[in-house]
Amino acid sequence: MNDVARLAGVSIKTVSRVVNDEPGVHPSTAERVLAAIDQLGFRRNLSARNLRRGSSTGTIGLVLEDVGNPFYSGVTRAVEEIARLRGRQVISGSSDEDPGRERELALEFCSRRVDGLLIVPAGLQHSYLVPEMRAGTPVVFLDRPAGDVVADTVLVDNIGGTVEAVTHLASHGHRRIAFLGDAPDIFTANERLRGYREGCVRAGIGYHEELVAMGPHDESSVSTTLQRLQTMREPATAVVAGNNRITVYVLRSLAGVAERPALVGFDDFELADLLSPPVTVIAHDASALGKAATDLLFARLDGDNSPPRRVVLPVRLVPRGSGEVHA
């Protein structure tokens, strides 16, 4: 507060009044104080027990895409288990793929002085975290990298997984393999599209733009896309679904259809092995992703000052039946 007061040319009491929304401050003075706060990266401390510099609040913040997605539920569970063993509690929130909401959540957690942050980024601009990182708050990005800051990152092998999906289908005679992906500005969706293209080249089947449908998708758009793909002059005989939700939309759209295309979905999901036919997937361990990111965060909290790390976790093809249908 001394630094803010000095930069704004006001008293500490005036800074206090502005921060606490108290009356008696001229609007132009309040604007100077707020500008100084923004410039210095000042955050009001919401926890009285953390007033003493260097103390721990016993919490870590977790920003996810959607806590309702089973994949991110697995990530959250792994984070909570490790945090509990280390005497920390986890506070979390969903960004809903909204960069503004991601920023709001991350800075809210910082204002509560979490000991560290785990973030599944929704956008490409994360310079807003630089003041917090400089102040000593460790930040680890998971599932996707940050856009404009260098920080610890834990990913899965999105490209390699989609390459394997395409080459697996091609090995069963499929030459017209479609790809249904999420919005292309999402890192994982773009990487999986790259893997699809590379897989087509490796399999010697060529890349055809008309076989690609990027999102965002809902059940209606997936149904329309499948109808188009199956009524083309040269219809698609196989589909790679870019994530677990798209896979579910595909399955719903194909319910009751006698002749289905072969299907490989990226991300495993509950009951996939009990459907008829069981769904072939590119699986990666959500708990391993959460564990790796949380271990990295606690390493930083324990004093590890080595350069930022980029960890890529492996994926694996799980053949169950839907991806082994011959063309």
C-alpha positions as CSV (number, residue, x, y, z in Angstrom):
1,M,0.0,0.0,0.0
2,N,3.0,2.3,0.6
3,D,4.1,1.7,-3.0
4,V,0.6,2.4,-4.3
5,A,0.3,5.6,-2.3
6,R,3.7,6.8,-3.4
7,L,3.0,6.1,-7.1
8,A,-0.5,7.7,-7.0
9,G,0.8,10.7,-4.9
10,V,-1.8,10.1,-2.1
11,S,-1.8,9.0,1.5
12,I,-2.1,5.4,2.6
13,K,-5.5,6.2,4.1
14,T,-6.7,7.3,0.7
15,V,-5.5,4.0,-0.8
16,S,-7.3,2.1,1.9
17,R,-10.5,4.0,1.2
18,V,-10.4,3.3,-2.5
19,V,-9.6,-0.4,-1.9
20,N,-12.5,-0.8,0.6
21,D,-15.0,1.3,-1.5
22,E,-15.3,3.9,1.2
23,P,-16.8,7.3,0.5
24,G,-14.9,10.6,0.6
25,V,-12.5,10.1,-2.3
26,H,-12.7,12.3,-5.4
27,P,-13.3,10.3,-8.6
28,S,-10.1,11.5,-10.3
29,T,-8.1,10.6,-7.2
30,A,-9.7,7.2,-7.1
31,E,-8.8,6.7,-10.8
32,R,-5.1,7.5,-10.0
33,V,-5.1,5.0,-7.2
34,L,-6.7,2.2,-9.3
35,A,-4.2,2.9,-12.1
36,A,-1.3,2.6,-9.6
37,I,-2.8,-0.7,-8.2
38,D,-3.0,-2.1,-11.7
39,Q,0.5,-1.0,-12.7
40,L,2.0,-2.5,-9.5
41,G,0.0,-5.7,-9.7
42,F,-1.5,-5.0,-6.2
43,R,-4.2,-7.5,-5.0
44,R,-6.2,-7.0,-1.8
45,N,-5.6,-9.7,0.7
46,L,-8.9,-11.3,1.7
47,S,-7.4,-13.5,4.4
48,A,-6.4,-11.8,7.6
49,R,-4.2,-14.7,8.6
50,N,-2.0,-14.1,5.6
51,L,-1.1,-10.5,6.4
52,R,2.3,-11.6,7.6
53,R,4.5,-11.9,4.5
54,G,5.6,-15.3,3.5
55,S,2.9,-17.2,5.4
56,S,0.9,-20.0,3.8
57,T,-2.9,-19.9,3.4
58,G,-2.9,-23.7,3.0
59,T,-4.7,-23.5,-0.3
60,I,-4.0,-24.0,-4.0
61,G,-6.2,-22.7,-6.8
62,L,-7.3,-24.8,-9.7
63,V,-8.9,-23.3,-12.9
64,L,-10.5,-25.9,-15.2
65,E,-12.5,-25.8,-18.4
66,D,-15.5,-27.5,-16.9
67,V,-15.6,-29.3,-13.6
68,G,-18.7,-31.2,-14.9
69,N,-16.6,-32.9,-17.6
70,P,-15.6,-36.4,-16.4
71,F,-12.1,-35.9,-17.7
72,Y,-11.5,-32.8,-15.5
73,S,-13.2,-34.5,-12.6
74,G,-10.4,-37.1,-12.8
75,V,-7.8,-34.3,-12.9
76,T,-9.4,-32.6,-9.9
77,R,-9.4,-35.8,-7.8
78,A,-5.7,-36.3,-8.4
79,V,-4.9,-32.7,-7.4
80,E,-7.0,-33.0,-4.3
81,E,-5.3,-36.2,-3.2
82,I,-1.8,-34.8,-3.4
83,A,-2.8,-31.5,-1.9
84,R,-4.4,-33.3,1.1
85,L,-1.2,-35.2,1.7
86,R,0.7,-31.9,1.7
87,G,-1.7,-30.2,4.1
88,R,-3.4,-28.1,1.5
89,Q,-7.0,-27.6,0.4
90,V,-8.0,-27.0,-3.3
91,I,-10.4,-24.3,-4.4
92,S,-11.5,-24.6,-8.0
93,G,-13.7,-23.1,-10.7
94,S,-14.7,-23.5,-14.3
95,S,-13.7,-21.1,-17.1
96,D,-16.2,-22.5,-19.6
97,E,-13.6,-21.8,-22.3
98,D,-13.9,-18.0,-21.6
99,P,-10.6,-16.2,-21.3
100,G,-12.2,-13.4,-19.3
101,R,-13.7,-15.9,-16.8
102,E,-10.3,-17.7,-16.6
103,R,-8.6,-14.4,-15.7
104,E,-11.3,-13.5,-13.2
105,L,-10.9,-16.8,-11.4
106,A,-7.1,-16.8,-11.4
107,L,-6.9,-13.3,-10.0
108,E,-9.7,-14.0,-7.4
109,F,-7.6,-17.0,-6.2
110,C,-4.5,-14.8,-6.1
111,S,-6.4,-12.2,-4.1
112,R,-7.1,-14.9,-1.6
113,R,-3.4,-15.6,-1.6
114,V,-3.4,-19.2,-2.7
115,D,0.0,-20.8,-2.3
116,G,0.1,-21.8,-6.0
117,L,-2.1,-22.0,-9.2
118,L,-2.9,-24.8,-11.5
119,I,-4.6,-23.6,-14.7
120,V,-6.1,-25.2,-17.8
121,P,-5.9,-22.1,-20.0
122,A,-8.9,-20.9,-22.0
123,G,-7.0,-18.1,-23.8
124,L,-3.6,-17.1,-25.1
125,Q,-2.9,-14.0,-22.9
126,H,-1.5,-14.7,-19.5
127,S,0.7,-11.7,-18.8
128,Y,-1.9,-10.7,-16.2
129,L,-0.2,-13.4,-14.0
130,V,3.3,-11.9,-14.3
131,P,3.0,-9.7,-11.1
132,E,1.8,-12.8,-9.2
133,M,4.6,-15.0,-10.6
134,R,7.2,-12.3,-9.8
135,A,5.9,-12.1,-6.3
136,G,6.6,-15.8,-5.9
137,T,3.3,-17.5,-6.6
138,P,4.1,-20.7,-8.7
139,V,1.9,-21.3,-11.7
140,V,1.6,-24.6,-13.6
141,F,-0.4,-24.9,-16.8
142,L,-1.9,-28.3,-17.7
143,D,-3.5,-29.8,-20.7
144,R,-2.6,-26.7,-22.7
145,P,0.3,-24.3,-22.6
146,A,0.2,-20.6,-21.7
147,G,0.0,-18.1,-24.5
148,D,2.5,-15.4,-23.7
149,V,4.4,-16.4,-20.5
150,V,7.0,-19.0,-19.9
151,A,5.9,-21.3,-17.2
152,D,5.8,-25.0,-16.2
153,T,3.4,-27.0,-18.5
154,V,2.1,-30.5,-18.4
155,L,0.5,-31.9,-21.6
156,V,-0.5,-35.1,-23.2
157,D,0.7,-36.4,-26.6
158,N,-2.2,-35.0,-28.7
159,I,-0.4,-35.3,-32.0
160,G,0.9,-38.8,-31.5
161,G,-2.5,-40.1,-30.3
162,T,-4.4,-38.9,-33.3
163,V,-1.7,-40.2,-35.7
164,E,-2.2,-43.6,-34.1
165,A,-6.0,-43.4,-34.4
166,V,-5.7,-42.7,-38.2
167,T,-3.1,-45.3,-38.9
168,H,-5.0,-47.9,-36.9
169,L,-8.2,-47.3,-39.0
170,A,-6.2,-47.3,-42.2
171,S,-4.7,-50.7,-41.2
172,H,-8.3,-52.0,-41.3
173,G,-8.7,-50.8,-44.9
174,H,-10.2,-47.4,-44.4
175,R,-9.2,-44.7,-46.9
176,R,-11.9,-42.1,-46.2
177,I,-11.4,-41.3,-42.5
178,A,-13.2,-38.2,-41.1
179,F,-12.1,-36.0,-38.2
180,L,-14.6,-34.2,-35.9
181,G,-12.7,-31.8,-33.7
182,D,-13.3,-29.0,-31.2
183,A,-12.9,-25.3,-31.9
184,P,-9.5,-24.9,-33.8
185,D,-8.4,-22.1,-31.5
186,I,-8.2,-24.5,-28.6
187,F,-4.7,-25.9,-28.3
188,T,-5.7,-29.6,-27.9
189,A,-8.1,-29.4,-30.8
190,N,-5.5,-27.9,-33.1
191,E,-2.8,-30.4,-32.1
192,R,-5.2,-33.3,-32.7
193,L,-6.0,-31.9,-36.1
194,R,-2.3,-31.7,-36.8
195,G,-2.0,-35.4,-35.8
196,Y,-4.9,-36.3,-38.0
197,R,-3.2,-34.7,-41.0
198,E,0.1,-36.4,-40.2
199,G,-1.6,-39.7,-39.8
200,C,-3.3,-39.4,-43.2
201,V,0.2,-38.7,-44.7
202,R,1.8,-41.7,-42.9
203,A,-1.1,-44.0,-43.9
204,G,-0.8,-42.8,-47.5
205,I,-4.4,-41.9,-47.8
206,G,-4.1,-38.2,-48.4
207,Y,-5.7,-35.3,-46.5
208,H,-9.2,-34.2,-47.7
209,E,-10.6,-31.0,-46.3
210,E,-14.2,-32.2,-46.8
211,L,-13.7,-34.9,-44.3
212,V,-12.8,-32.5,-41.5
213,A,-15.4,-30.7,-39.3
214,M,-14.1,-28.5,-36.5
215,G,-16.3,-27.2,-33.7
216,P,-17.4,-26.1,-31.3
217,H,-19.9,-29.0,-31.6
218,D,-23.2,-29.9,-30.1
219,E,-25.3,-33.0,-30.7
220,S,-27.2,-31.3,-33.6
221,S,-24.1,-30.2,-35.4
222,V,-22.5,-33.6,-35.1
223,S,-25.6,-35.3,-36.4
224,T,-25.7,-32.9,-39.4
225,T,-22.0,-33.5,-40.1
226,L,-22.4,-37.3,-40.0
227,Q,-25.3,-37.2,-42.4
228,R,-23.2,-35.1,-44.8
229,L,-20.2,-37.4,-44.5
230,Q,-22.3,-40.5,-45.1
231,T,-24.1,-39.1,-48.1
232,M,-21.1,-37.8,-50.1
233,R,-20.2,-39.4,-53.4
234,E,-17.3,-41.1,-51.6
235,P,-18.6,-41.3,-48.1
236,A,-16.5,-41.6,-45.0
237,T,-16.2,-45.1,-43.7
238,A,-14.5,-44.2,-40.4
239,V,-14.5,-41.3,-37.9
240,V,-11.9,-40.0,-35.4
241,A,-13.7,-38.0,-32.7
242,G,-11.6,-35.3,-31.2
243,N,-12.7,-35.6,-27.5
244,N,-15.0,-37.6,-25.3
245,R,-18.0,-35.3,-25.7
246,I,-17.8,-35.4,-29.5
247,T,-17.5,-39.2,-29.2
248,V,-20.8,-39.3,-27.2
249,Y,-22.5,-37.0,-29.7
250,V,-21.4,-39.4,-32.5
251,L,-22.7,-42.4,-30.7
252,R,-26.1,-40.7,-30.0
253,S,-26.4,-39.7,-33.7
254,L,-25.6,-43.2,-34.9
255,A,-28.0,-44.9,-32.5
256,G,-30.2,-47.3,-34.4
257,V,-28.2,-46.9,-37.6
258,A,-27.5,-50.3,-39.2
259,E,-24.3,-49.6,-41.0
260,R,-22.1,-47.4,-38.9
261,P,-18.7,-46.0,-39.7
262,A,-15.7,-47.3,-37.7
263,L,-15.0,-45.1,-34.8
264,V,-12.0,-44.1,-32.6
265,G,-12.5,-41.5,-29.9
266,F,-9.9,-39.3,-28.3
267,D,-10.3,-39.6,-24.5
268,D,-11.7,-42.6,-22.7
269,F,-15.1,-42.3,-21.0
270,E,-17.2,-44.3,-18.5
271,L,-19.1,-47.3,-20.0
272,A,-17.2,-47.1,-23.3
273,D,-16.3,-50.7,-22.9
274,L,-19.9,-51.8,-22.3
275,L,-21.5,-50.3,-25.4
276,S,-22.3,-52.3,-28.5
277,P,-19.8,-52.3,-30.1
278,P,-17.4,-51.3,-27.4
279,V,-15.7,-48.0,-28.3
280,T,-12.1,-47.9,-29.3
281,V,-10.3,-44.9,-27.8
282,I,-7.1,-43.0,-27.5
283,A,-6.7,-43.1,-23.7
284,H,-4.7,-40.9,-21.4
285,D,-4.8,-40.9,-17.7
286,A,-6.5,-37.8,-16.3
287,S,-5.2,-38.6,-12.8
288,A,-1.6,-38.8,-14.2
289,L,-2.1,-35.3,-15.7
290,G,-3.3,-33.9,-12.4
291,K,-0.6,-35.7,-10.4
292,A,2.2,-34.5,-12.7
293,A,1.1,-30.9,-12.6
294,T,0.5,-30.9,-8.8
295,D,3.9,-32.6,-8.1
296,L,5.5,-29.9,-10.2
297,L,3.7,-27.2,-8.3
298,F,4.8,-28.5,-4.9
299,A,8.4,-28.9,-6.2
300,R,8.3,-25.1,-6.8
301,L,6.8,-24.5,-3.4
302,D,9.6,-26.6,-1.9
303,G,12.2,-24.3,-3.5
304,D,12.9,-25.7,-6.9
305,N,14.2,-22.8,-9.0
306,S,15.2,-24.7,-12.1
307,P,14.0,-23.4,-15.5
308,P,10.4,-23.9,-16.5
309,R,9.6,-27.5,-17.6
310,R,7.4,-28.9,-20.3
311,V,6.2,-32.4,-19.6
312,V,4.4,-34.5,-22.2
313,L,2.6,-37.6,-21.0
314,P,2.0,-40.6,-23.3
315,V,-1.3,-41.8,-24.7
316,R,-2.3,-45.3,-25.7
317,L,-4.7,-46.9,-28.2
318,V,-7.3,-49.2,-26.5
319,P,-8.9,-51.4,-29.2
320,R,-12.4,-52.5,-28.2
321,G,-14.3,-53.1,-31.4
322,S,-15.7,-49.9,-32.9
323,G,-12.3,-49.1,-34.4
324,E,-11.7,-52.5,-35.8
325,V,-14.5,-52.6,-38.2
326,H,-13.1,-53.3,-41.7
327,A,-13.9,-51.0,-44.6
